[in-house]
Amino acid sequence: MKIVRQWCKAGTPVLLCVATAAALGGCAIAPRRTSPSGVSDMDSMTTESTPPSVAAGFYRVNPGDTLSGIATSFRRSTQSIASWNRLSGPAPVFAGQVLRVAPPMASTSADALPKSRMDDGIEAADTARFAWPARGLVTPVFVAGRSSGIEIGGSAGDPVKAAEAGRVVYAGGRIKAYGLLIIIKHDSHFLTVYGNNRRLLVKEGEAVTRGQTIAEMGADTSAVASLRFEIRTDGRPVDPLDFLPKQPG
């Protein structure tokens, strides 16, 4: 049920939440009721208090987190995380603290690499948290609060690859809005979502590796092929482009 709560937080349509809950656990879901303020019970029902969301490129510290552990999770160096947040040395972090985990816009993403690797000519893009699940034109642009992900164009049958190692927590076609869908859990914070496939190549519970082909891209009735791709952190959709390397021109 924990995965269902992550999926249903902030921004996912209620019917999609209900369908996902049924698919992932068969748990009973209370009927939707809307308060005078317009906030539905589904939006506020969790077994734990939900802190305010943080912007893409930032992370809210959870109990037990360490600076080095956070840096490893986001494929950054501890020194870079400390520098972006003006922390000295191996500074302790505290639950609820919000840290920048992506380079400030004004700086270069090369900050994410140790100098020795930069000297070897390895681009900073190699340190992105996730890899591209497919190659193609990206549409539409992600808008926080108004969209949940991006679509990556291609051709029907193109390989869809796992953006990072993890475990498949959903694989099926019971959620109509997403067609044949795969959801991969990567750690206690991140999920990636792959929709609009024509064929699934992995099953629920299966462990996958970064770059493993997990599905074949599908097409709509007009023969336009695309992958619907989302990244969710603590259940909230974030802009995938903030966590992916820049595509080669």
C-alpha positions as CSV (number, residue, x, y, z in Angstrom):
1,M,0.0,0.0,0.0
2,K,3.0,2.3,0.5
3,I,3.6,2.4,-3.3
4,V,0.0,3.3,-3.8
5,R,0.3,6.2,-1.4
6,Q,3.4,7.4,-3.3
7,W,1.7,7.1,-6.6
8,C,-1.5,8.9,-5.5
9,K,0.1,11.9,-3.8
10,A,-0.2,15.3,-5.4
11,G,-1.4,15.5,-9.0
12,T,-2.6,12.0,-10.0
13,P,-6.3,11.8,-11.1
14,V,-8.5,10.1,-8.5
15,L,-9.7,7.4,-10.9
16,L,-6.1,6.6,-11.8
17,C,-5.3,6.3,-8.1
18,V,-8.2,4.0,-7.5
19,A,-7.2,1.8,-10.5
20,T,-3.6,1.7,-9.3
21,A,-4.5,0.8,-5.8
22,A,-6.6,-2.1,-7.1
23,A,-3.8,-3.2,-9.3
24,L,-1.0,-3.0,-6.7
25,G,-2.8,-4.3,-3.6
26,G,-6.5,-4.8,-3.9
27,C,-7.0,-2.5,-1.0
28,A,-10.3,-0.9,-0.3
29,I,-10.5,2.8,-1.2
30,A,-13.1,5.1,0.4
31,P,-15.5,6.9,-2.0
32,R,-14.3,10.4,-3.0
33,R,-15.8,13.2,-1.0
34,T,-15.1,16.9,-1.6
35,S,-14.9,19.3,1.2
36,P,-16.3,22.9,0.9
37,S,-12.7,24.0,0.2
38,G,-12.7,21.8,-2.9
39,V,-10.0,19.5,-1.6
40,S,-11.0,15.8,-2.0
41,D,-10.5,13.2,0.6
42,M,-8.3,11.3,-1.7
43,D,-5.8,14.2,-1.8
44,S,-5.6,14.4,1.9
45,M,-5.9,10.7,2.9
46,T,-2.5,9.3,3.8
47,T,-1.3,7.3,6.9
48,E,1.3,10.0,7.5
49,S,1.5,13.7,7.4
50,T,2.6,14.9,3.9
51,P,5.1,17.8,4.0
52,P,4.8,20.6,1.4
53,S,6.4,19.7,-1.9
54,V,9.8,21.0,-2.9
55,A,10.8,22.3,-6.3
56,A,12.6,20.2,-8.8
57,G,16.3,20.1,-8.1
58,F,15.7,20.2,-4.4
59,Y,15.3,17.4,-1.8
60,R,13.6,17.3,1.7
61,V,15.8,15.4,4.2
62,N,14.2,12.4,5.8
63,P,15.1,10.9,9.2
64,G,18.3,8.9,9.0
65,D,19.5,10.6,5.8
66,T,23.2,11.7,5.6
67,L,24.8,14.2,3.3
68,S,26.9,11.5,1.6
69,G,23.9,9.2,1.3
70,I,21.9,12.0,-0.4
71,A,24.8,12.7,-2.7
72,T,25.0,9.1,-3.7
73,S,21.3,8.8,-4.4
74,F,21.4,11.8,-6.8
75,R,24.7,10.8,-8.3
76,R,26.4,13.9,-7.1
77,S,29.6,14.4,-5.1
78,T,29.3,15.2,-1.4
79,Q,31.4,18.3,-2.0
80,S,29.0,19.6,-4.6
81,I,26.0,19.1,-2.4
82,A,27.8,20.9,0.4
83,S,28.9,23.7,-1.8
84,W,25.4,24.3,-3.4
85,N,24.0,24.5,0.1
86,R,26.8,26.4,1.7
87,L,27.6,23.7,4.2
88,S,31.0,23.2,5.6
89,G,32.8,19.9,5.6
90,P,30.8,16.7,6.5
91,A,28.0,18.9,8.0
92,P,25.1,17.0,9.6
93,V,21.6,17.3,8.0
94,F,18.3,17.4,9.7
95,A,14.9,15.9,8.9
96,G,12.8,18.5,7.2
97,Q,15.8,20.4,5.8
98,V,15.5,21.3,2.1
99,L,18.7,20.8,0.1
100,R,19.7,21.7,-3.4
101,V,20.7,18.6,-5.2
102,A,21.1,19.9,-8.7
103,P,23.5,22.7,-9.9
104,P,22.2,26.2,-9.7
105,M,21.3,27.6,-13.1
106,A,24.1,30.0,-13.0
107,S,26.8,27.3,-12.5
108,T,27.9,24.6,-14.8
109,S,26.8,21.0,-14.2
110,A,30.5,20.1,-14.2
111,D,30.3,20.8,-10.5
112,A,28.8,17.3,-10.2
113,L,32.0,15.6,-11.2
114,P,35.3,15.2,-9.4
115,K,38.0,17.0,-11.2
116,S,39.9,13.8,-12.1
117,R,36.9,12.7,-14.2
118,M,36.5,16.1,-15.8
119,D,40.1,15.9,-16.8
120,D,39.4,12.6,-18.6
121,G,36.9,14.4,-20.8
122,I,33.8,12.8,-19.4
123,E,30.8,15.1,-19.7
124,A,28.9,16.1,-16.6
125,A,25.7,14.7,-18.2
126,D,27.0,11.2,-17.3
127,T,26.2,11.9,-13.6
128,A,22.5,12.6,-14.2
129,R,20.3,10.7,-11.7
130,F,18.5,8.8,-14.5
131,A,19.2,7.7,-18.1
132,W,16.9,8.3,-21.1
133,P,14.4,5.5,-21.5
134,A,14.1,6.3,-25.2
135,R,15.5,8.7,-27.7
136,G,13.3,11.1,-29.6
137,L,11.6,14.5,-29.6
138,V,10.2,15.5,-26.2
139,T,6.7,17.0,-25.9
140,P,5.0,18.6,-24.2
141,V,7.1,20.7,-21.8
142,F,6.6,19.7,-18.2
143,V,4.6,22.3,-16.2
144,A,4.5,21.8,-12.4
145,G,0.9,21.4,-11.2
146,R,-0.4,21.0,-14.7
147,S,1.3,17.9,-16.1
148,S,2.8,14.7,-14.7
149,G,5.5,14.0,-17.2
150,I,6.7,14.2,-20.8
151,E,6.2,12.2,-24.0
152,I,9.2,11.0,-25.9
153,G,8.6,10.4,-29.6
154,G,9.9,7.5,-31.7
155,S,8.7,4.6,-33.8
156,A,6.3,1.8,-32.8
157,G,8.4,-1.1,-31.5
158,D,11.4,1.1,-30.4
159,P,13.0,-0.3,-27.2
160,V,11.9,1.3,-23.9
161,K,14.7,1.0,-21.3
162,A,14.8,1.3,-17.6
163,A,16.0,4.7,-16.6
164,E,17.7,3.2,-13.5
165,A,18.1,0.0,-11.7
166,G,15.1,-1.0,-9.5
167,R,12.2,-3.3,-9.1
168,V,9.0,-3.5,-11.1
169,V,6.1,-2.7,-8.9
170,Y,3.4,-2.6,-11.6
171,A,3.3,-4.1,-15.1
172,G,0.0,-4.3,-16.9
173,G,-2.8,-2.6,-18.8
174,R,-5.5,-2.1,-16.2
175,I,-5.0,1.7,-16.1
176,K,-6.6,2.8,-19.3
177,A,-5.2,6.3,-19.4
178,Y,-1.6,4.9,-19.5
179,G,-2.2,1.9,-21.8
180,L,0.3,-0.9,-21.2
181,L,2.2,0.5,-18.2
182,I,5.3,-0.2,-16.1
183,I,6.2,1.4,-12.8
184,I,9.7,0.9,-11.4
185,K,10.6,1.7,-7.8
186,H,14.3,2.7,-7.5
187,D,14.6,3.5,-3.8
188,S,12.5,4.9,-0.9
189,H,12.0,8.2,-2.8
190,F,12.0,7.6,-6.6
191,L,9.6,5.9,-9.0
192,T,9.7,6.0,-12.8
193,V,6.6,5.5,-15.0
194,Y,6.6,4.2,-18.5
195,G,3.2,4.3,-20.4
196,N,1.8,3.8,-23.8
197,N,3.7,0.6,-24.6
198,R,2.7,-2.0,-27.2
199,R,4.4,-4.9,-25.4
200,L,5.8,-5.4,-21.9
201,L,9.0,-7.4,-21.4
202,V,9.1,-7.5,-17.6
203,K,6.8,-8.7,-14.9
204,E,5.8,-7.3,-11.5
205,G,8.4,-8.1,-8.8
206,E,11.2,-8.4,-11.3
207,A,14.5,-6.6,-10.6
208,V,15.8,-4.6,-13.6
209,T,19.1,-2.9,-14.4
210,R,19.8,0.5,-15.7
211,G,19.4,0.5,-19.5
212,Q,17.6,-2.9,-19.6
213,T,15.0,-3.1,-22.3
214,I,11.7,-3.4,-20.5
215,A,9.1,-2.8,-23.2
216,E,8.4,-1.8,-26.8
217,M,7.1,1.6,-27.6
218,G,3.4,1.8,-28.7
219,A,1.5,4.0,-31.1
220,D,-1.9,5.7,-31.1
221,T,-4.7,5.1,-33.6
222,S,-3.1,7.6,-35.9
223,A,0.2,5.6,-35.9
224,V,2.0,8.3,-33.9
225,A,4.4,6.5,-31.5
226,S,5.6,7.9,-28.2
227,L,6.5,6.9,-24.7
228,R,4.8,8.5,-21.7
229,F,7.5,9.0,-19.1
230,E,7.3,10.3,-15.6
231,I,9.6,10.6,-12.6
232,R,8.1,10.9,-9.2
233,T,9.9,11.7,-6.0
234,D,8.0,10.9,-2.7
235,G,4.9,10.4,-4.9
236,R,5.1,13.8,-6.6
237,P,5.7,14.3,-10.3
238,V,8.8,16.3,-11.1
239,D,10.2,17.5,-14.4
240,P,12.1,14.5,-15.9
241,L,14.5,16.9,-17.7
242,D,15.9,18.0,-14.3
243,F,17.1,14.4,-13.7
244,L,18.1,13.3,-17.2
245,P,21.3,14.1,-19.1
246,K,21.1,16.5,-22.1
247,Q,20.3,14.6,-25.2
248,P,23.1,14.8,-27.9
249,G,22.2,17.2,-30.7
